[in-house]
Amino acid sequence: MVAQTIKVGKKYAVYLPKKVVENLQIKEGDFLILQTKEDGILLKPVKKIGIVKPWSKIKPEEVERVGEEITGKLLE
């Protein structure tokens, strides 16, 4: 764990030290979770989820059609 003193800038901006950013692999545009504690603030990077490939070749229209069929049978 690293402890460093940083300065609060205009509009309360906080700039993260380069070593911290590199160690945590934080990139510009990434999201952080800000949590207030009794004695301070905790910042945690939001875990990045890889690209998920579709597991099925069903089109949305087909899902809609089947859903309507099932609904029709349930209402009979």
N, C-alpha and C positions, 0 to 999 in steps of 0.2 A: 504494500500500500504506500502511496506517495502523498505527502502533504506539502502543499506549496501555497504561498500567499499570492493572491491575484487581486487586481483592482476592478471595481465596478465602474463601467464607462457611462457614456451618455445613454439616457433612456434605460438605465439599469442593465446595460449589456455586460455580460461576463464572457471573457475570452479564455478559452481553454488552452493550457500550455501544449506546445507541439509534442513533447514526449508523451503526454497523457493521450492525446488524440491518436498518435501513432500506435501506442500500446493497445488501445481499445479499438483501433481500426475505425474511427469515426470519420465520416466524410461530410463535406458541406451538404446540407439538405437532409441529413439523417435526423431522426427524432430521438429525443431523450425524455425519460420520465423524471419529473421533478417532484421530490417528496420532501415535505418539511418535517423536521424533527424538533424535539424540545430544544436542542442545543445547536441546530444548524440546518443545512440543506444537503440532500443527497440527490445526485444526478446519476441515472442509469441509462445506458444505451438501450433502445428498443431492439430486441433480437430481430435480425434480418431473416426472412424466409426466402428460400430459393424459389426459382420459377417452377411452378407445378405444371406438369404436362397433363393434358386431358387424358383420362383413363377410359373414355368411351367415345364412340363416333356418332352418338345419337344427337340429332339436331334439336334445338329448342322447340321447333314446330311439332316434332314427333312427340316430345314430352307433353306438350300442350294437348295434342290430339288424344293421347292415351289417358291423360288426366281427365279430359272431358268424358271419355268413354266410361271410365271408372265411376265418375260422379253420376253419370246418367244411370248406371246399373244400381248404384246405391240409392238413388231417389225413386226407383221403380217400386 
